[in-house]
Amino acid sequence: MKKIFFLTAILIWTVSIQAQTKWVIHGKIIAGNSDTPLAGTLIESRQSKSNTVSATDGSFLINLTFTYDTLDISHIGYANTVIPINSSTKSSLRVELMQLTKELEEVTINTGYQRISKERATGSFSQIGKTLLNQQTGTTLLDRLESITNGLYFDRQTGFTGTRIIIRGLSTIQGPSAPLIILDNFPYEGDLNNINPNDVESITVLKDAAAASIWGTRAGNGVIVITTKKGRFDQLTKVEYGSSILITKEPDLGYVKNISTEDFVDVEHFLYDKGFYANQLAAQPYSYTTPVVEILLQRDLGNITIDQANAKLIAVGKHKLTDDLKNYVYKTGVNYQNSISLRGGSKNMLWNVSGGYDHNNDVLNAVYERYNFRDGQVFKVSKKMEVSVGFDYTRSFSKAGKSGYGALRPGQGVLPVYTQLADENGNPLPVNYRYRQTYTDTAGKGKLLDWKWYPLSDYKSISNASILQAVLADIGINYRFSNNVVVSVKYQYGKQFTRTKMLSDISSYYTRELINQFCVLNYATGKITYNIPKGGILDQSNADLETNNLRGQINFNRSFKIHHIDAIIGAEYRSIENDYQKFRTYGYEANSLRYADVDYVTMFTDFLSGSTNNIPSGTNYSGISNRNISFYANAAYSYKSKYNLYTSTRRDASNLFGASSNNKWTPLWSVGASWDLAKEKFYKVKLLPALKLRFSYGVSGNADPLRSAITVIQYNATSSYTQLPIAIIAQFGNPELRWEKIKMTNMGIDLTSKNSRLSGSVDFYHKKGLDLFGTMPIDYTGLAFNSVVKNAAKIAGYGWDINLNSRNTVGNFNWTSQLNLNLQKDKVLQYYLVSKQGSNFVLGNSISAVEGHPVYALYDYKWAGLDPLTGDPMGYLNGNVSKDYNSITGSGTQIWDLAYIGPTLPTVVASLGNTISWKHISFTFRITGKFGNYFQRNSIDYTTLFNFRNGHSDFGQRWQQPGDELHTNVPSMVYPNNTQRNNFYNASATLATKADLIRFQYVSLSYDFKNPSIQFYINANNLGLIWKANHYGIDPEYQNNIPLSPNFAFGIRGSF
C-alpha cells in the first residue's frame, strides 16, 4: 500500500513539474484594420497568474509557468480578446483588437459621490486626463489646468487679487464665484497649492445642474472633481517617477508704461518753480522729498551753483530705476520637482503610496519648498465587505525674497523713475523713505538709530517665513448586502495649520524707524527714553483650519433584461472651523529669546511730526464656524442602453442660514434625459456612427460662509478717545437670509464620426440666478445702517460649450487636434443700486450690476475731444459739450448719461491644441484666445504724477500746442492741478480699449523609450501674445502688473 501511494505521489509530482515548465511568449498588439500599434494593452494569463502591458510600439513579453494557459487581452475602447495557448504555440503572436463602435461605453465619470457611465450620463462634463495635464509643468495644479478645460477660464481683469476661476460665466453678483473643489470624494477647503499635480489621475468639471446639483448649496458656480491615482486589485506593482527642472526668465520691466526719466525731471522742475513743494517744505520740513527737489532747494539756498545743479539734474535724468532692478534685484528663477509613486494590488488588497518634493527659487529669490506624502489601501475583509483607509500629508515652507517693482514705495507714493539703488560698484545706496535725509541725519543730535533706508539690502534684515502643514485622513467601509445593494460609510478628517513669523531685526529700516518715531529725547540732558525697546520686532500669526466630513450612503445598481437602474441615497455632516491669531512682540532677541513689554494704551508723541499715536499692537483674533447637514438622493434609469433618465434632489441646512430658511423644505434638484440616437434601427448615418442627445434642468445653490443670518459684532482693542474696549457692528442680521439659487437648462449633443476621425460635444445652456445676495435699503432711523444684504437680486446667462477632437492623420505619422470653444454672456435682471451717480460705475474694474447689462461692464464718460486752444479734455453735461468737471464727475452725470462700452469679462474663450507624433517623438503646442470684452487703458493722471510720483508714458504724447489735438487725446499739463479734470479724462471713452487677444500658451516636445517606459520632455509656457486688438503694447490681462515670464522645463518621467 505504501509503495502504491509513493508511486502515485511521484507520478503527480512529475505531471505537475511538466505542467509548470517555465516558458515565454511575446507578440505585438495592433488595432484592427489599421496596423496601428496599441500601447498600454493589458495581457493577463489565467493559469500562470502573470500579466504585462504592451509598449509604445505594441510589443509585449509575458512569462508563463503552465503548459496550457489562456491569455485575456484588453484595451480601453477595443473589444476584449481571449487566446488559448500552450507551450507548442508560436513564440510570437500578432493580435488584432477591433475598436468598439461606441467608445463612450468604456468611460466613467466621477461626481464625487459615485462613478457613472458616460454612456448613460445626461449632464455636461469636461474631463482632463493625466496625459493632457502632463503637457505642462508647474508646481501647482492650477499651473497646468489653464487653457485645457472646456467651459473653464481664468479671470485676471476684474480687480480680483491673483486669479479667479470661472466656470460657464458668472452665477452670482456679491456671492462667492469660485467653484467647489472636490478631492477624492470630499470637498477640499485647504490650500490648492498643497495638491501635488503628479498625484492626480484625472479631473472632471461638472458644469450643468444635472452634473453638479447633487452638491447642493455649494454647486452653483460649478464643481471641479479631482481624482488621485489608485491601485487596482490583482495588479502587479507599478512604479512611476518623475523629475524636472523649470527655469523662469526675469520679468520684462520694459513692459511698464512709465514716464521717461527726463520727462519726470522736467515735471519736478516745473512744479518746483510753481511753488508746489513750498508749503510742504515749510509745514513739514522733515517730510520726504525727491533728489530733484533737493538739488533745486540746495541751488536756491546757495549751497551749489546753477551750473552744478543743472549738471546734477542731467545726471539724475540719465538713470533708470528699472535698470537697477534688472541688474541687482531680479534673477532667473529655478524650480525643482521630483515625485515617485508605487501602486498595485492582490486578490484581497489594493494599495498606493506616493511622495513628492518641490524646491522653488523665484525671480526675487523667494523660496518655496513642498513635501507631499500620500498613502491609501483597500482591504477585502470578506466577500461582502471592503475597508478603505487613506492618509495625505503636506508640509510646505515659504520665505519672502527681495522687494520687486511696485513694492518699493517711499512716503505716500512710488520711487521716482530715476532712483539709483547702487553705486557704480554695485554697493547699495541709501534712498529717502518717509523723511528727508538732511533731517534724519541730524535729528536727535545723532543720538537716534540710523534712519537711512537701503532698498537693495534691507530685505536681509527681515526674515519673513511661513510653515504650512496639512493632513487628510479618511476611512471608509463598503458592505455589499446583495449583488444590487451596497452600503457605505465614509469619514474624513482634515487639519491645516500655518505658522508665519516675520522678524524685523534691529538693523531693518522698519524697526529702526518705528523705534525712533516713538522715542523721547530730553535735549537738556541728552537722555533718550525708548517707548519701543531696542531690539527686533517679531510678528507672528497662526491660521488653523479643521474639517470633519461624515457620509452614509446606500448604492443600488441592477440590470435586468433591457433595463438598468442606478440609485443612491445618503446623508452627510460637515463642519469647518477657521481660527486666526496674530500678535506682535517688541524688543525680541532671537538668540536669547528676550523680549520686552510695551504700553499699548498711552498715546505717545511722534518724534518728528508732533502728532500723537498708540504703539501698533499688531494683534488680531478671528474665527469662523460653519456646520452643515445634508440629505441627498439620485436615480438613473436606462432602457435598452438608448433612453436614459436621471433625477437628483438634495436638502442642506446650515448654521449660516436663517432659522426660517432651515425650517423650509426647499430642496435643490435636477432632472435629465439622454437619447442614444445612433442605436435606433432607423438611424443610417454612417458618417456619424455615434450620436447622443442630452437634456437637463435643475436648481443648485451658492452659499457664502462669510455671511450670517444673525448680527455680527467685531471687538476692537481700545477707543482712541476713551481708551476703553469697544465693539462695532460688522454685519447686520437678516433672519430670512438663505442660499442663492441657480437654475440651469442644458441641451447637448455627443458625436463621433466614422473611424473616430472627429469626436466631441456641443452644449447650449441657459441659467438664471435667483435670490442672489444684494444690498437693500432699510429703515435706519434707529440704527447706524441704511442698508442690509438680502436675497434680492437676479441675473441671467447663456452660452455654448463646444469641444471637438480630430485625428487628422493616422499611422506612423499622427496628428491630432483639440478645440475648446466657449461662448458666454450674462445680464443683470434685478439689482438695487444704492447710488446711480456715474462716478460709481466707471473704470470697469469692479461690479457694476446695472440692470440689462453684464455684472462686470465698462462704462465711461462720453468724450468730446480736446479743447484746441488749451488742450483741456471735454465731455458732455446735459447733452452739451462741457468742461465743468465737478458736475460731470459728480451728480451731473448719472448712470444713464454714461457711455456703455461693453463687458469686461470675455464673451468668447477658445483654445486650440495640436499634437504631432512620429515614432517615438511627440510635439504639442496650444494657443488660446479671449474675445468680446473691453478694458480701460491706463494713461497719465496728473494728480498721481504730482503727488505720488506715478507717471505714465502717455505724458510724452500730451497736448502742448494748438494743432496737437489732431493727433493726440492726451490732455495738457496744467497748474494748479485739477483733480476732477484728471478723473474725467481717465474714466472717459477715449481710453476704452478692446481686450481681444491670442496667446501662445505652451509647447512641449517629448521622446519615448519603449523598454523600459521612459519619457524625456522639454516644454515652455507663457510664451506671450501672438496677437492683440490694441495697438498700445498692452497685454489686457496684465495691464496693472508685469506679465508672467516665459518658463522652460526639462524633465524625465517613467514607469515600470
C-alpha positions, 0 to 999 in steps of 0.5 A, a space after each residue: 500500500 505504501 509503495 502504491 501511494 509513493 508511486 502515485 505521489 511521484 507520478 503527480 509530482 512529475 505531471 505537475 513539474 511538466 505542467 509548470 515548465 517555465 516558458 515565454 511568449 511575446 507578440 505585438 498588439 495592433 488595432 484592427 484594420 489599421 496596423 496601428 500599434 496599441 500601447 498600454 494593452 493589458 495581457 493577463 494569463 489565467 493559469 500562470 497568474 502573470 500579466 504585462 502591458 504592451 509598449 509604445 510600439 505594441 510589443 509585449 513579453 509575458 512569462 508563463 509557468 503552465 503548459 496550457 494557459 489562456 491569455 485575456 487581452 484588453 484595451 480601453 475602447 477595443 473589444 476584449 480578446 481571449 487566446 488559448 495557448 500552450 507551450 507548442 504555440 508560436 513564440 510570437 503572436 500578432 493580435 488584432 483588437 477591433 475598436 468598439 463602435 461606441 467608445 463612450 461605453 468604456 468611460 466613467 465619470 466621477 461626481 464625487 459621490 459615485 462613478 457613472 457611465 458616460 454612456 448613460 450620463 445626461 449632464 455636461 462634463 469636461 474631463 482632463 486626463 493625466 496625459 493632457 495635464 502632463 503637457 505642462 509643468 508647474 508646481 501647482 495644479 492650477 499651473 497646468 489646468 489653464 487653457 485645457 478645460 472646456 467651459 473653464 477660464 481664468 479671470 485676471 481683469 476684474 480687480 480680483 487679487 491673483 486669479 479667479 476661476 470661472 466656470 460657464 460665466 458668472 452665477 452670482 453678483 456679491 456671492 462667492 464665484 469660485 467653484 467647489 473643489 472636490 478631492 477624492 470624494 470630499 470637498 477640499 477647503 485647504 490650500 490648492 497649492 498643497 495638491 501635488 499635480 503628479 498625484 492626480 489621475 484625472 479631473 472632471 468639471 461638472 458644469 450643468 445642474 444635472 452634473 453638479 446639483 447633487 452638491 447642493 448649496 455649494 454647486 452653483 458656480 460649478 464643481 471641479 472633481 479631482 481624482 488621485 491615482 489608485 491601485 487596482 486589485 490583482 495588479 502587479 506593482 507599478 512604479 512611476 517617477 518623475 523629475 524636472 527642472 523649470 527655469 523662469 526668465 526675469 520679468 520684462 520691466 520694459 513692459 511698464 508704461 512709465 514716464 521717461 526719466 527726463 520727462 519726470 525731471 522736467 515735471 519736478 522742475 516745473 512744479 518746483 518753480 510753481 511753488 508746489 513743494 513750498 508749503 510742504 517744505 515749510 509745514 513739514 520740513 522733515 517730510 520726504 522729498 525727491 533728489 530733484 527737489 533737493 538739488 533745486 532747494 540746495 541751488 536756491 539756498 546757495 549751497 551749489 551753483 546753477 551750473 552744478 545743479 543743472 549738471 546734477 539734474 542731467 545726471 539724475 535724468 540719465 538713470 533708470 530705476 528699472 535698470 537697477 532692478 534688472 541688474 541687482 534685484 531680479 534673477 532667473 528663477 529655478 524650480 525643482 520637482 521630483 515625485 515617485 509613486 508605487 501602486 498595485 494590488 492582490 486578490 484581497 488588497 489594493 494599495 498606493 503610496 506616493 511622495 513628492 518634493 518641490 524646491 522653488 527659487 523665484 525671480 526675487 529669490 523667494 523660496 518655496 519648498 513642498 513635501 507631499 506624502 500620500 498613502 491609501 489601501 483597500 482591504 477585502 475583509 470578506 466577500 461582502 465587505 471592503 475597508 478603505 483607509 487613506 492618509 495625505 500629508 503636506 508640509 510646505 515652507 515659504 520665505 519672502 525674497 527681495 522687494 520687486 517693482 511696485 513694492 518699493 514705495 517711499 512716503 505716500 507714493 512710488 520711487 521716482 523713475 530715476 532712483 539709483 539703488 547702487 553705486 557704480 560698484 554695485 554697493 547699495 545706496 541709501 534712498 529717502 523713505 518717509 523723511 528727508 535725509 538732511 533731517 534724519 541725519 541730524 535729528 536727535 543730535 545723532 543720538 537716534 538709530 540710523 534712519 537711512 533706508 537701503 532698498 537693495 539690502 534691507 530685505 536681509 534684515 527681515 526674515 519673513 517665513 511661513 510653515 504650512 502643514 496639512 493632513 487628510 485622513 479618511 476611512 471608509 467601509 463598503 458592505 455589499 448586502 446583495 449583488 444590487 445593494 451596497 452600503 457605505 460609510 465614509 469619514 474624513 478628517 482634515 487639519 491645516 495649520 500655518 505658522 508665519 513669523 516675520 522678524 524685523 531685526 534691529 538693523 531693518 529700516 522698519 524697526 529702526 524707524 518705528 523705534 525712533 518715531 516713538 522715542 523721547 529725547 530730553 535735549 537738556 540732558 541728552 537722555 533718550 527714553 525708548 517707548 519701543 525697546 531696542 531690539 527686533 520686532 517679531 510678528 507672528 500669526 497662526 491660521 488653523 483650519 479643521 474639517 470633519 466630513 461624515 457620509 452614509 450612503 446606500 448604492 443600488 445598481 441592477 440590470 435586468 433584461 433591457 433595463 438598468 437602474 442606478 440609485 443612491 441615497 445618503 446623508 452627510 455632516 460637515 463642519 469647518 472651523 477657521 481660527 486666526 491669531 496674530 500678535 506682535 512682540 517688541 524688543 525680541 532677541 532671537 538668540 536669547 529669546 528676550 523680549 520686552 513689554 510695551 504700553 499699548 494704551 498711552 498715546 505717545 508723541 511722534 518724534 518728528 511730526 508732533 502728532 500723537 499715536 498708540 504703539 501698533 499692537 499688531 494683534 488680531 483674533 478671528 474665527 469662523 464656524 460653519 456646520 452643515 447637514 445634508 440629505 441627498 438622493 439620485 436615480 438613473 434609469 436606462 432602457 435598452 442602453 438608448 433612453 436614459 433618465 436621471 433625477 437628483 434632489 438634495 436638502 442642506 441646512 446650515 448654521 449660516 442660514 436663517 432659522 426660517 430658511 432651515 425650517 423650509 423644505 426647499 430642496 435643490 434638484 435636477 432632472 435629465 434625459 439622454 437619447 442614444 440616437 445612433 442605436 435606433 434601427 432607423 438611424 443610417 448615418 454612417 458618417 456619424 456612427 455615434 450620436 447622443 442627445 442630452 437634456 437637463 434642468 435643475 436648481 443648485 445653490 451658492 452659499 457664502 460662509 462669510 455671511 450670517 443670518 444673525 448680527 455680527 459684532 467685531 471687538 476692537 482693542 481700545 477707543 482712541 478717545 476713551 481708551 476703553 474696549 469697544 465693539 462695532 457692528 460688522 454685519 447686520 442680521 437678516 433672519 430670512 437670509 438663505 442660499 442663492 439659487 441657480 437654475 440651469 437648462 442644458 441641451 447637448 449633443 455627443 458625436 463621433 464620426 466614422 473611424 473616430 476621425 472627429 469626436 466631441 460635444 456641443 452644449 447650449 445652456 441657459 441659467 438664471 440666478 435667483 435670490 442672489 445676495 444684494 444690498 437693500 435699503 432699510 429703515 435706519 432711523 434707529 440704527 447706524 445702517 441704511 442698508 442690509 444684504 438680502 436675497 434680492 437680486 437676479 441675473 441671467 446667462 447663456 452660452 455654448 460649450 463646444 469641444 471637438 477632437 480630430 485625428 487628422 492623420 493616422 499611422 506612423 505619422 499622427 496628428 491630432 487636434 483639440 478645440 475648446 470653444 466657449 461662448 458666454 454672456 450674462 445680464 443683470 435682471 434685478 439689482 438695487 443700486 444704492 447710488 446711480 451717480 456715474 462716478 460709481 460705475 466707471 473704470 470697469 474694474 469692479 461690479 457694476 450690476 446695472 440692470 440689462 447689462 453684464 455684472 462686470 461692464 465698462 462704462 465711461 464718460 462720453 468724450 468730446 475731444 480736446 479743447 484746441 486752444 488749451 488742450 483741456 479734455 471735454 465731455 458732455 453735461 446735459 447733452 452739451 459739450 462741457 468742461 465743468 468737471 465737478 458736475 460731470 464727475 459728480 451728480 451731473 452725470 448719472 448712470 444713464 448719461 454714461 457711455 456703455 462700452 461693453 463687458 469686461 469679462 470675455 464673451 468668447 474663450 477658445 483654445 486650440 491644441 495640436 499634437 504631432 507624433 512620429 515614432 517615438 517623438 511627440 510635439 504639442 503646442 496650444 494657443 488660446 484666445 479671449 474675445 468680446 470684452 473691453 478694458 480701460 487703458 491706463 494713461 497719465 493722471 496728473 494728480 498721481 504724477 504730482 503727488 505720488 510720483 506715478 507717471 505714465 508714458 502717455 505724458 510724452 504724447 500730451 497736448 502742448 500746442 494748438 494743432 496737437 489735438 489732431 493727433 493726440 487725446 492726451 490732455 495738457 499739463 496744467 497748474 494748479 492741478 485739477 483733480 476732477 479734470 484728471 478723473 474725467 479724462 481717465 474714466 472717459 471713452 477715449 481710453 476704452 480699449 478692446 481686450 481681444 487677444 491670442 496667446 501662445 500658451 505652451 509647447 512641449 516636445 517629448 521622446 519615448 523609450 519603449 523598454 523600459 517606459 521612459 519619457 524625456 520632455 522639454 516644454 515652455 509656457 507663457 510664451 506671450 501674445 501672438 496677437 492683440 486688438 490694441 495697438 498700445 503694447 498692452 497685454 489686457 490681462 496684465 495691464 496693472 502688473 508685469 506679465 508672467 515670464 516665459 518658463 522652460 522645463 526639462 524633465 524625465 518621467 517613467 514607469 515600470 
